[in-house]
Amino acid sequence: MKNPSVQSPVRARACLALSPLALAAGLCVLQTAAQAAEAPVLVAGLNPLKETVVTATRTEQPLADLVADVTLIDRETIENSGATGLADVLARVPGIEISRNGGPGTTTSVFLRGAETRFTAVFIDGIRVDSQSTGGAAWEAIPLGLIDRIEVLRGPAGAVYGSDAIGGVVQIFTKKGEGAPKPYVGVGIGSLRSTHLEAAISGADGAIDYALGVQNETSLGFNARPIASANPDRDGYRSNSGYARVGAQLNRDQRLEATLLGSNMNSGYDANLSKDDRNMHRLYAAGLNWSARWNEGYSTRVSITESSDHYTTQPNPYQTNTRVRGYLFQNEWKRGAANWTAALERREDQLQNAPIDRSRSQDALALGYGLRWQPHTVQLNLRHDRDSEFGSHNTGSAAYGYAITPAWRATVSAGTAFRAPTLYQRFSEYGLASLQPETSRNLEAGLRYQQGSSLYSVVAFRNTVDNLINFGGAGACSSPFGCYANTGHARYEGLTFTGEQRVDTVLLRGSLDVQDPKDLVTGKQLARRARQHGTFSAETRLARWNLAAEAQWSGRRFDNAANTVTLGGYTLFNLRASTDIAPDWKLLARLNNLADKSYQLANTYATPGRSVYLGLIWAPR
């Protein structure tokens, strides 16, 4: 069976006091350090207030109009990161921590504001990606090199997206073709005999636009589990992936678009002493979209999507396959400062995990209203989901923003969300068919300052989850080893400080999360989540070189729900440099974990030491 990342039983009690005094103190810290921003990872070289996002409400909105807490990550940031996996890029985003059982390609968890990895809804070009076996997206199978842009929404979004979005939403976008043909080739080599090769072409010819790309990665790897009972071999990986995105502008107001992404990952992990255990992960996501503007105020979008998550292991045989189909009919009306939305959506899940062969569906009606009037911003959302097995479930959210001055803005919001239990949690030998959806209630408040090159923000949040599904001892299921049950209650709460400040020729960016992810039943800290973590970076240009230094910091964590196995805190220092060596040619260099820090993201599993990456990009302008 898949080597699971520990999903700590989540039952939380004591909370971090979110007093006005704490908020004021946080702002003082931000100003003193001169590091803040509403969008902590910004699109390089652009004014963030001119950027548009779609994740907050499923409609295109200027970043300046949002009440939600959103981060944007552009292609340049991804390239400069030198990261191997998507999770490594997300680990530098405020509010996000990761856990991984070894090196790239192995089981990875992403904790958004401390919430379980299954509580983040993940979309690729609008296509939902999920596993009905483990719950949540297979982060390790999503190819980073094919991604053009990422939007991260922190906070529940169940009233917009339905099941899964208890902690937030991660939207991944591939490139859209524009203008004359633009080829792209990137090659790289790194430590552990790592190689990277990607090639792409994008452009438009008349009414047709296109973007195609492929990627290949390999690494000899390292011994990911250096304990006596595990195979001491190197646990490397190889990955092949590709995407295609083709659009047709049928006329001025009608557009048809098809997208396809596929990935095949083969990675090593250690389950026993004598065998070379392998994970094999195949992921694909396909979508067909038709968007139409019928007049100046009314537009529609129709989408049909499908994703598949296929996972096997060798030589110990295990196999599971999840298929998710989606159908969406979205309507949007704009009149003056107001915006209305109405959507009909259907989701179909299927799981094949012998002897399980089950499916279910959810039908939904979602309504939204947004208003931007003078200093006021309002966003209201309601959603009704009807599950083929659980019946009806309602979610809602309300958010308000007020521009105190042109530089200062305050926001408050409240929302509910849910996650339906996976088909594996209900119908495996460890499951109970009577499991109920996990539900949440969230409150948050934010304050932002922007003036010139200075951006300061703080967000306080409290997200309480009931009916949490935990794996415990023997119970009502058929297995004597343990059963899933709705036994948990958890609370994820904290403060997120983010910022950006330019000092002369140096751009400073940073974030600090102070949180209290707790099990309300036991009072214990949730597994593999720290109470404090943060990032800081400084970027400048010297002659022809772009130079940057960054630090990633995490406090102590516990590997288990009982808090008896400690994972020590750590600080990682990274350096990067890039330069244009010729017209259309760019050289990248990165040194990760400069101090060769030894640390763990999961007990008994190693992480890479000091590593070097050199890359060369050819991208004619």
C-alpha positions as CSV (number, residue, x, y, z in Angstrom):
1,M,0.0,0.0,0.0
2,K,1.1,3.6,-0.5
3,N,3.6,4.8,2.0
4,P,1.3,7.2,3.8
5,S,2.2,10.7,5.0
6,V,0.9,10.7,8.5
7,Q,-2.4,12.6,8.6
8,S,-2.4,13.4,12.2
9,P,-5.7,12.8,14.0
10,V,-7.0,16.3,14.3
11,R,-8.9,17.2,17.5
12,A,-8.1,20.7,18.9
13,R,-8.8,22.7,22.0
14,A,-6.8,25.8,23.3
15,C,-6.7,28.7,21.0
16,L,-4.3,31.5,20.2
17,A,-5.8,34.8,21.6
18,L,-6.5,37.0,18.6
19,S,-6.9,40.3,20.5
20,P,-6.7,43.8,19.2
21,L,-3.5,44.2,21.1
22,A,-1.9,41.2,19.3
23,L,-3.0,42.7,16.0
24,A,-1.4,46.1,16.8
25,A,1.8,44.5,18.0
26,G,2.0,42.5,14.8
27,L,1.7,45.6,12.7
28,C,4.5,47.3,14.7
29,V,6.7,44.3,14.1
30,L,5.9,44.5,10.4
31,Q,6.7,48.2,10.1
32,T,9.9,47.8,12.1
33,A,11.1,45.0,9.8
34,A,9.8,46.8,6.7
35,Q,8.3,43.7,5.2
36,A,4.7,43.3,4.2
37,A,2.1,42.9,1.4
38,E,-1.4,41.7,0.8
39,A,-0.1,39.4,-1.9
40,P,3.1,38.0,-0.4
41,V,4.5,36.4,-3.5
42,L,3.9,39.0,-6.2
43,V,4.1,38.9,-10.0
44,A,7.6,40.1,-10.7
45,G,8.0,43.7,-11.9
46,L,4.3,44.4,-11.9
47,N,2.0,46.6,-9.7
48,P,0.0,44.0,-7.8
49,L,-3.1,46.2,-7.8
50,K,-3.3,45.9,-11.6
51,E,-3.3,42.1,-11.4
52,T,-6.4,40.0,-11.9
53,V,-7.3,36.7,-10.3
54,V,-10.1,34.2,-10.7
55,T,-9.8,31.9,-7.7
56,A,-11.6,34.0,-5.1
57,T,-15.1,34.0,-6.8
58,R,-14.5,31.9,-10.0
59,T,-14.8,35.1,-12.0
60,E,-12.0,37.5,-13.1
61,Q,-11.4,40.3,-10.5
62,P,-8.7,42.9,-10.0
63,L,-6.5,42.0,-7.0
64,A,-7.3,45.4,-5.5
65,D,-11.0,44.5,-5.3
66,L,-10.5,41.3,-3.3
67,V,-11.6,40.8,0.3
68,A,-10.0,37.3,0.2
69,D,-6.4,36.6,1.2
70,V,-4.7,35.6,-2.1
71,T,-1.1,35.1,-3.3
72,L,0.0,35.1,-6.9
73,I,3.0,33.2,-8.2
74,D,4.2,33.9,-11.7
75,R,6.4,31.9,-14.1
76,E,9.5,34.0,-13.4
77,T,9.2,33.2,-9.7
78,I,8.9,29.5,-10.4
79,E,11.9,29.5,-12.7
80,N,14.1,31.4,-10.2
81,S,13.1,29.1,-7.4
82,G,15.2,26.3,-8.7
83,A,12.7,24.0,-7.0
84,T,12.0,20.4,-8.1
85,G,8.4,20.1,-7.0
86,L,5.3,22.2,-6.7
87,A,5.3,21.7,-2.9
88,D,8.7,23.3,-2.6
89,V,7.5,26.4,-4.3
90,L,4.3,26.5,-2.1
91,A,6.5,26.1,1.0
92,R,7.7,29.6,0.5
93,V,4.2,31.0,0.4
94,P,2.7,32.5,3.6
95,G,0.4,30.2,5.5
96,I,1.7,27.0,3.9
97,E,3.8,24.2,5.4
98,I,4.7,20.9,3.7
99,S,5.5,17.3,4.8
100,R,7.1,14.7,2.6
101,N,8.2,11.1,3.1
102,G,11.7,11.4,1.6
103,G,12.7,13.1,-1.7
104,P,10.7,14.5,-4.7
105,G,8.1,12.1,-6.0
106,T,7.2,10.6,-2.6
107,T,4.0,11.2,-0.6
108,T,3.6,14.9,0.0
109,S,1.2,16.8,2.2
110,V,0.5,20.6,2.0
111,F,-1.0,22.2,5.1
112,L,-2.7,25.5,4.2
113,R,-3.2,27.5,7.4
114,G,-2.6,24.3,9.3
115,A,-5.5,22.5,7.8
116,E,-5.3,18.8,6.6
117,T,-3.9,18.3,3.2
118,R,-7.2,17.0,2.0
119,F,-8.8,20.3,3.0
120,T,-7.3,22.2,0.1
121,A,-9.2,22.1,-3.2
122,V,-6.8,21.9,-6.2
123,F,-7.5,22.8,-9.8
124,I,-5.4,22.6,-13.0
125,D,-6.8,25.0,-15.6
126,G,-10.1,24.8,-13.8
127,I,-10.0,21.0,-13.6
128,R,-10.5,19.6,-10.1
129,V,-7.8,17.1,-9.0
130,D,-8.5,14.8,-6.1
131,S,-7.9,11.3,-4.7
132,Q,-10.8,9.3,-3.3
133,S,-8.3,7.0,-1.7
134,T,-6.0,9.2,0.4
135,G,-8.0,12.4,0.1
136,G,-6.7,15.6,-1.5
137,A,-4.4,16.1,-4.5
138,A,-1.3,14.1,-5.2
139,W,1.1,17.1,-5.0
140,E,4.1,15.0,-5.9
141,A,2.6,14.1,-9.3
142,I,1.8,17.7,-10.5
143,P,4.7,18.7,-12.8
144,L,6.1,22.1,-11.8
145,G,7.9,22.9,-15.1
146,L,4.6,23.0,-17.0
147,I,3.0,25.6,-14.7
148,D,2.7,29.2,-15.8
149,R,0.9,30.7,-12.9
150,I,-0.4,29.7,-9.4
151,E,-3.1,31.4,-7.3
152,V,-3.3,30.5,-3.6
153,L,-6.5,31.4,-1.7
154,R,-6.2,31.1,2.0
155,G,-9.5,30.5,3.9
156,P,-12.5,28.3,3.3
157,A,-14.2,28.6,-0.1
158,G,-17.0,26.0,0.2
159,A,-19.7,28.5,-0.8
160,V,-17.9,28.8,-4.2
161,Y,-16.3,25.4,-4.8
162,G,-18.3,22.9,-2.7
163,S,-16.6,20.0,-1.1
164,D,-12.9,20.1,-0.1
165,A,-12.1,23.8,0.2
166,I,-12.1,23.9,4.1
167,G,-8.5,25.3,4.3
168,G,-8.3,27.1,0.9
169,V,-7.8,26.6,-2.8
170,V,-4.8,26.3,-5.1
171,Q,-5.4,27.1,-8.7
172,I,-2.7,26.0,-11.2
173,F,-2.6,27.5,-14.8
174,T,-0.7,26.4,-17.8
175,K,0.4,28.9,-20.4
176,K,-2.0,30.5,-22.9
177,G,-0.7,31.3,-26.4
178,E,-0.5,34.9,-27.6
179,G,1.1,36.7,-30.5
180,A,3.9,35.4,-32.7
181,P,5.2,31.8,-32.1
182,K,7.4,31.8,-29.0
183,P,9.6,28.7,-28.5
184,Y,11.1,27.9,-25.1
185,V,13.8,25.5,-24.1
186,G,15.1,25.0,-20.6
187,V,17.9,22.6,-19.5
188,G,19.4,22.1,-16.1
189,I,21.7,19.9,-14.1
190,G,22.1,19.7,-10.3
191,S,23.3,17.7,-7.4
192,L,22.5,14.0,-7.0
193,R,22.9,13.7,-10.8
194,S,19.7,15.6,-11.3
195,T,18.7,16.6,-14.9
196,H,15.9,18.8,-16.1
197,L,14.7,19.3,-19.7
198,E,11.7,21.2,-20.9
199,A,10.5,22.5,-24.2
200,A,7.5,24.5,-25.2
201,I,6.0,26.6,-28.0
202,S,3.1,29.0,-27.8
203,G,1.5,31.6,-30.0
204,A,-1.6,32.6,-32.0
205,D,-2.5,32.4,-35.6
206,G,-5.6,34.4,-36.4
207,A,-8.5,33.1,-34.3
208,I,-6.5,30.1,-33.0
209,D,-4.1,30.3,-30.1
210,Y,-2.0,27.4,-28.8
211,A,0.5,26.4,-26.1
212,L,2.3,23.0,-26.0
213,G,5.0,21.8,-23.7
214,V,6.9,18.7,-22.5
215,Q,9.2,18.1,-19.5
216,N,11.6,15.3,-18.4
217,E,13.3,15.1,-15.0
218,T,15.6,12.5,-13.5
219,S,17.6,12.2,-10.3
220,L,19.8,9.5,-8.8
221,G,18.4,10.7,-5.4
222,F,19.6,9.9,-1.9
223,N,18.9,7.4,0.8
224,A,15.5,8.8,1.9
225,R,15.1,6.5,4.9
226,P,18.5,6.0,6.8
227,I,17.3,3.6,9.4
228,A,18.4,0.0,10.0
229,S,15.2,-1.6,8.8
230,A,15.1,0.2,5.4
231,N,16.9,-0.4,2.2
232,P,20.1,1.8,2.2
233,D,19.9,2.3,-1.6
234,R,19.4,5.7,-3.3
235,D,15.8,6.6,-3.8
236,G,15.8,8.5,-7.1
237,Y,13.0,9.4,-9.5
238,R,12.2,10.0,-13.1
239,S,9.3,12.0,-14.5
240,N,7.8,12.7,-17.9
241,S,5.0,15.1,-18.5
242,G,3.3,17.3,-21.1
243,Y,0.5,19.7,-21.7
244,A,-1.5,21.2,-24.6
245,R,-3.9,24.2,-24.5
246,V,-5.7,25.2,-27.7
247,G,-8.2,28.0,-28.0
248,A,-10.5,29.2,-30.8
249,Q,-11.9,32.7,-30.8
250,L,-15.1,31.9,-32.7
251,N,-16.1,35.6,-32.9
252,R,-15.6,38.7,-30.8
253,D,-17.7,37.3,-27.9
254,Q,-17.4,33.5,-28.2
255,R,-14.3,31.4,-27.2
256,L,-13.8,27.7,-27.2
257,E,-10.8,26.2,-25.4
258,A,-9.4,22.7,-24.7
259,T,-6.7,21.8,-22.2
260,L,-4.9,18.6,-21.5
261,L,-2.1,17.8,-19.0
262,G,-0.5,14.4,-18.3
263,S,2.2,13.3,-15.9
264,N,4.0,10.0,-15.2
265,M,6.2,9.9,-12.0
266,N,8.3,6.9,-11.0
267,S,10.1,7.3,-7.6
268,G,11.7,5.2,-5.0
269,Y,10.8,4.8,-1.4
270,D,11.9,2.4,1.4
271,A,9.3,0.0,2.9
272,N,11.6,-2.9,3.7
273,L,15.3,-3.8,3.8
274,S,15.8,-5.9,0.7
275,K,13.6,-4.5,-2.1
276,D,13.7,-1.5,-4.3
277,D,10.2,-0.2,-3.6
278,R,8.8,2.1,-6.3
279,N,5.9,4.6,-6.4
280,M,4.3,4.9,-9.9
281,H,1.9,7.8,-10.2
282,R,0.0,8.7,-13.4
283,L,-2.0,11.9,-13.5
284,Y,-4.0,13.5,-16.3
285,A,-6.4,16.4,-16.4
286,A,-8.5,17.4,-19.4
287,G,-11.1,20.1,-20.0
288,L,-13.3,21.7,-22.6
289,N,-14.6,25.3,-22.0
290,W,-16.9,27.5,-23.9
291,S,-17.2,31.1,-22.8
292,A,-19.6,33.6,-24.3
293,R,-20.5,37.3,-23.7
294,W,-24.1,37.9,-24.8
295,N,-24.1,41.6,-24.1
296,E,-22.2,44.2,-22.1
297,G,-23.5,42.9,-18.8
298,Y,-24.1,39.2,-19.2
299,S,-21.7,36.4,-19.9
300,T,-21.7,32.6,-19.5
301,R,-19.2,29.8,-19.3
302,V,-19.7,26.1,-19.8
303,S,-17.0,23.6,-18.8
304,I,-16.7,19.8,-19.0
305,T,-13.7,18.4,-17.2
306,E,-12.2,15.1,-16.1
307,S,-9.1,14.1,-14.1
308,S,-7.6,10.8,-13.2
309,D,-5.2,9.9,-10.4
310,H,-3.7,6.4,-10.9
311,Y,-1.3,5.1,-8.3
312,T,0.6,1.8,-8.0
313,T,3.5,0.4,-6.1
314,Q,6.1,-2.4,-6.9
315,P,7.2,-4.9,-6.0
316,N,4.7,-4.9,-3.1
317,P,1.4,-4.7,-5.2
318,Y,-1.0,-1.9,-4.5
319,Q,-3.2,-0.1,-6.9
320,T,-5.8,2.7,-6.7
321,N,-7.5,4.9,-9.3
322,T,-9.7,8.0,-8.9
323,R,-11.6,9.6,-11.6
324,V,-13.3,13.0,-11.1
325,R,-15.7,14.4,-13.7
326,G,-17.1,17.9,-13.6
327,Y,-19.8,19.9,-15.4
328,L,-20.2,23.6,-14.8
329,F,-22.6,26.2,-16.2
330,Q,-21.6,29.6,-14.8
331,N,-23.5,32.9,-15.4
332,E,-22.3,36.4,-14.6
333,W,-24.2,39.7,-14.7
334,K,-22.5,43.0,-14.3
335,R,-24.5,46.2,-13.7
336,G,-22.7,49.3,-12.5
337,A,-20.7,48.6,-9.4
338,A,-22.5,45.3,-8.7
339,N,-21.7,41.8,-10.0
340,W,-24.1,38.7,-9.7
341,T,-23.1,35.1,-10.4
342,A,-25.2,31.9,-10.6
343,A,-23.7,28.5,-11.3
344,L,-25.0,25.0,-11.8
345,E,-22.4,22.4,-11.1
346,R,-22.2,18.6,-11.1
347,R,-19.3,16.5,-9.7
348,E,-18.9,12.7,-10.2
349,D,-16.3,10.7,-8.3
350,Q,-15.3,7.1,-9.0
351,L,-12.8,4.9,-7.0
352,Q,-11.3,1.6,-8.1
353,N,-9.3,0.1,-5.3
354,A,-9.9,-3.6,-5.3
355,P,-12.2,-4.8,-4.0
356,I,-13.8,-1.3,-4.0
357,D,-15.5,-0.1,-7.2
358,R,-17.7,2.7,-6.2
359,S,-19.0,6.1,-7.4
360,R,-21.0,9.0,-6.2
361,S,-22.2,12.4,-7.5
362,Q,-22.9,15.9,-6.1
363,D,-25.2,18.5,-7.8
364,A,-25.0,22.1,-6.7
365,L,-26.5,25.6,-7.1
366,A,-24.1,28.4,-6.2
367,L,-25.1,32.1,-6.0
368,G,-22.8,35.1,-5.6
369,Y,-23.1,38.9,-5.2
370,G,-20.2,41.4,-5.3
371,L,-20.3,45.2,-4.9
372,R,-17.4,47.7,-5.1
373,W,-18.9,51.1,-4.2
374,Q,-16.6,54.0,-3.2
375,P,-14.6,52.8,-0.1
376,H,-16.9,49.7,0.4
377,T,-16.4,46.2,-1.0
378,V,-18.9,43.4,-0.4
379,Q,-18.9,39.8,-1.4
380,L,-21.7,37.3,-0.6
381,N,-21.9,33.7,-1.6
382,L,-24.4,30.9,-1.0
383,R,-24.2,27.3,-2.2
384,H,-26.5,24.3,-2.0
385,D,-25.0,20.8,-2.6
386,R,-27.0,17.6,-2.9
387,D,-24.9,14.5,-2.5
388,S,-26.2,11.2,-4.0
389,E,-25.5,9.5,-0.6
390,F,-25.5,12.2,2.1
391,G,-28.4,14.4,1.0
392,S,-28.2,18.2,1.1
393,H,-25.5,20.5,2.5
394,N,-25.5,24.3,2.6
395,T,-22.6,26.6,2.8
396,G,-22.2,30.4,2.8
397,S,-19.8,33.2,3.2
398,A,-19.9,37.0,3.7
399,A,-16.9,39.4,3.3
400,Y,-16.6,43.1,3.7
401,G,-13.7,45.5,2.9
402,Y,-13.4,49.2,3.8
403,A,-10.8,51.6,2.5
404,I,-10.1,53.7,5.5
405,T,-7.8,55.9,3.5
406,P,-6.2,55.5,0.1
407,A,-3.4,53.6,1.8
408,W,-5.2,51.6,4.5
409,R,-7.8,48.9,4.0
410,A,-9.6,46.7,6.5
411,T,-11.4,43.4,5.8
412,V,-13.6,41.0,7.7
413,S,-15.2,37.7,6.5
414,A,-17.0,34.6,7.8
415,G,-17.7,31.4,6.0
416,T,-18.6,27.7,6.2
417,A,-17.3,24.7,4.3
418,F,-17.3,20.9,4.2
419,R,-15.5,17.9,2.9
420,A,-17.4,14.7,2.0
421,P,-15.6,11.5,3.2
422,T,-13.7,9.7,0.5
423,L,-15.1,6.5,-0.9
424,Y,-12.1,4.7,0.6
425,Q,-13.0,6.0,4.1
426,R,-16.5,4.6,3.6
427,F,-16.1,1.4,1.8
428,S,-12.6,-0.1,2.5
429,E,-12.2,-2.7,5.2
430,Y,-11.3,0.3,7.5
431,G,-14.3,2.3,6.5
432,L,-17.8,3.0,7.7
433,A,-20.6,3.7,5.3
434,S,-22.3,5.9,7.9
435,L,-19.4,8.5,8.0
436,Q,-20.7,12.1,7.7
437,P,-19.0,15.1,6.0
438,E,-16.4,17.1,7.9
439,T,-17.6,20.7,8.4
440,S,-16.0,24.0,9.3
441,R,-16.8,27.5,10.4
442,N,-14.3,30.3,9.7
443,L,-13.8,33.9,10.9
444,E,-11.0,36.2,9.7
445,A,-10.0,39.9,9.8
446,G,-7.3,41.7,7.9
447,L,-5.6,45.1,7.8
448,R,-3.4,46.3,4.9
449,Y,-1.3,49.3,4.2
450,Q,0.1,50.2,0.8
451,Q,2.0,53.3,-0.1
452,G,4.5,53.5,-2.9
453,S,6.9,50.5,-2.6
454,S,5.7,49.7,0.9
455,L,3.2,46.9,1.4
456,Y,2.1,45.8,4.9
457,S,-0.6,43.4,5.9
458,V,-1.8,41.2,8.8
459,V,-4.6,38.6,8.7
460,A,-6.1,36.9,11.8
461,F,-8.1,33.7,11.3
462,R,-9.9,31.1,13.2
463,N,-11.2,27.9,11.5
464,T,-13.1,25.3,13.5
465,V,-13.7,21.8,12.1
466,D,-16.3,19.4,13.4
467,N,-17.0,15.7,12.5
468,L,-13.3,15.4,11.7
469,I,-12.5,12.0,10.3
470,N,-9.7,10.2,12.2
471,F,-8.2,6.7,12.0
472,G,-8.4,5.1,15.4
473,G,-8.5,1.7,17.1
474,A,-10.7,-1.2,16.3
475,G,-14.4,-0.2,16.0
476,A,-17.5,-0.8,14.0
477,C,-15.6,-1.5,10.7
478,S,-14.5,-5.0,9.7
479,S,-10.8,-4.5,10.3
480,P,-9.3,-5.4,13.7
481,F,-6.4,-3.0,13.1
482,G,-8.5,0.2,13.2
483,C,-11.3,2.2,11.6
484,Y,-12.2,5.6,10.3
485,A,-14.7,7.6,12.4
486,N,-16.1,11.1,12.9
487,T,-14.4,11.4,16.3
488,G,-12.4,14.6,15.9
489,H,-12.7,18.3,16.4
490,A,-9.9,20.7,15.4
491,R,-9.2,24.4,15.4
492,Y,-6.8,26.2,13.1
493,E,-6.1,29.7,14.2
494,G,-3.4,32.3,14.0
495,L,-1.9,35.4,12.5
496,T,-0.2,35.8,9.1
497,F,2.1,38.8,8.6
498,T,3.3,39.4,5.1
499,G,5.3,42.2,3.5
500,E,7.3,43.8,0.8
501,Q,9.6,46.9,1.0
502,R,12.1,48.3,-1.4
503,V,15.2,49.9,0.3
504,D,17.3,51.7,-2.4
505,T,18.1,48.9,-4.9
506,V,17.2,46.0,-2.6
507,L,13.7,44.4,-2.5
508,L,12.8,42.9,0.8
509,R,10.0,40.3,1.1
510,G,8.9,38.4,4.1
511,S,6.2,36.5,6.0
512,L,5.6,35.2,9.5
513,D,2.9,32.8,10.6
514,V,2.1,32.4,14.3
515,Q,-0.5,29.7,14.6
516,D,-2.1,27.2,17.0
517,P,-3.3,24.1,15.1
518,K,-4.8,22.0,17.8
519,D,-6.8,18.9,18.5
520,L,-9.8,20.1,20.5
521,V,-10.4,16.7,22.0
522,T,-6.8,16.0,23.3
523,G,-5.5,19.5,23.4
524,K,-2.4,18.3,21.5
525,Q,-0.7,20.2,18.6
526,L,-1.5,18.7,15.2
527,A,1.1,16.5,13.7
528,R,3.8,17.9,11.4
529,R,2.6,21.5,11.8
530,A,4.7,24.2,13.6
531,R,3.4,27.0,15.8
532,Q,5.6,29.4,14.0
533,H,7.1,29.4,10.5
534,G,8.2,32.1,8.0
535,T,10.2,33.2,5.1
536,F,12.4,36.2,4.2
537,S,14.2,37.2,1.0
538,A,16.3,40.1,-0.3
539,E,16.8,40.7,-4.0
540,T,18.9,43.2,-5.9
541,R,20.6,43.8,-9.2
542,L,24.4,44.1,-9.5
543,A,25.8,44.9,-12.9
544,R,24.1,42.3,-15.2
545,W,23.2,39.9,-12.4
546,N,20.0,39.5,-10.5
547,L,21.0,38.2,-7.0
548,A,18.8,37.0,-4.1
549,A,19.2,35.4,-0.7
550,E,16.4,33.8,1.2
551,A,15.7,32.0,4.5
552,Q,13.0,29.5,5.3
553,W,12.3,28.9,9.0
554,S,10.1,26.5,10.9
555,G,9.6,25.9,14.6
556,R,9.4,22.5,16.4
557,R,6.7,20.1,15.2
558,F,5.5,16.7,16.4
559,D,5.4,13.7,14.1
560,N,2.4,12.0,15.8
561,A,-0.9,12.9,17.3
562,A,0.2,12.1,20.8
563,N,3.0,14.6,20.6
564,T,5.6,12.1,21.8
565,V,7.9,12.2,18.7
566,T,9.5,15.6,18.1
567,L,10.6,17.0,14.8
568,G,13.2,19.7,15.5
569,G,12.9,23.2,14.1
570,Y,15.1,24.3,11.3
571,T,16.3,27.3,9.2
572,L,17.4,26.9,5.6
573,F,19.4,29.5,3.7
574,N,19.3,29.6,-0.1
575,L,21.1,31.7,-2.7
576,R,20.2,32.3,-6.4
577,A,21.5,34.3,-9.3
578,S,20.5,34.9,-12.9
579,T,21.7,36.9,-15.8
580,D,21.1,37.3,-19.5
581,I,24.2,35.9,-21.1
582,A,23.1,36.8,-24.7
583,P,19.9,37.9,-26.4
584,D,17.2,35.4,-25.7
585,W,19.5,33.3,-23.4
586,K,19.3,33.3,-19.6
587,L,21.5,31.6,-17.0
588,L,20.2,30.5,-13.6
589,A,22.2,29.3,-10.6
590,R,20.9,28.2,-7.2
591,L,22.4,27.0,-4.0
592,N,19.9,25.4,-1.7
593,N,20.4,24.6,2.0
594,L,23.6,26.6,2.1
595,A,24.5,25.5,5.6
596,D,23.8,21.8,4.8
597,K,21.2,21.7,7.5
598,S,20.0,18.2,8.6
599,Y,16.3,18.3,9.3
600,Q,13.2,16.1,8.9
601,L,9.7,16.8,7.5
602,A,8.6,13.3,8.6
603,N,10.1,11.0,11.3
604,T,12.8,8.5,10.0
605,Y,12.8,10.2,6.6
606,A,15.8,12.3,5.4
607,T,15.8,15.5,3.3
608,P,18.3,16.7,0.8
609,G,21.5,18.4,2.1
610,R,23.3,21.2,0.3
611,S,22.5,21.1,-3.4
612,V,23.4,23.1,-6.5
613,Y,21.3,23.7,-9.6
614,L,22.5,25.3,-12.9
615,G,20.0,26.1,-15.6
616,L,20.0,27.6,-19.1
617,I,16.9,29.0,-20.8
618,W,16.4,29.9,-24.4
619,A,13.3,32.0,-24.9
620,P,13.3,34.3,-28.0
621,R,11.4,37.5,-27.3
